């Protein structure tokens, strides 16, 4: 599960983070990416892990590639 939230870092540089109860207790990886000053653009990292459990990519990766390439040649 990936959660993305934009936060304001205060002058004290201290954050308190509320985590949804669906997230199991234990270790987690936090990644901080400063937002652009103009507020435009979003980090590519927001897409990380989105296809992890996709049925379209379930199975042998090489077989999936072969099927996709075969579609291109049709």
N, C-alpha and C positions, 0 to 999 in steps of 0.2 A: 504494500500500500504506500502510495506517495501522497504527501500532503504539501501543498504550497500555500504560503501565506505571506503577504507583504506586511512588513512591520516597520515602525519608525524607531531607529536607534536613538535613545536619548543621550544628552550630554554626559550622563554618568556611565554610558556604555554598559548598562546592565539591562538584561531582558528577562522577563518572566514569561514562560511559554505554557499555555494550557493545551493539553493533548487530549484528543477524543478518546473516550473509554474503549472504543473498538481496537485501539492500538495496544498490543500486549505489553506488559511491563518487561523491562529488560533493556539491552543496549539498542541504541538507534544512531544513525548517522545524520548529523546536521551539517548542511552546506550553506554558507553565507555568500551571496552574490550581491554586491552593491548595485542598487538600481541606478539607471541613467539619470542624470540631473534633470533632463527634460521630461522624465517620466515615460518616454517612449521605449518600445521594445520590451520583450520579455526574455528571460534566459531560456536557452535551449533545454536546460536541465528539467524544465517542467514536463518534457516529454519522456524522460527516462523511465523505463519500466512499464509504460502504458500497454505495450503489446505482449508483455510477459505471459499472461494467461489467455491470450487470444486463441480461439479455436482455429483460426486461419493459419497459425504458425505452430500448431501442435504436430508432433511427430519428428521424423528424421529431417534435419535441416538440408541435407544434400538432396533428398527426394523432393522437398518443397521447392528448392531452386530449379531442379530439372523440370518440374511441372510448370513453373512460372516461365522459364525459358521456352518451353515447348509452346506455350500460348503466344509468345512473341513471333514464333516462326509460322504460325497458322495463317 
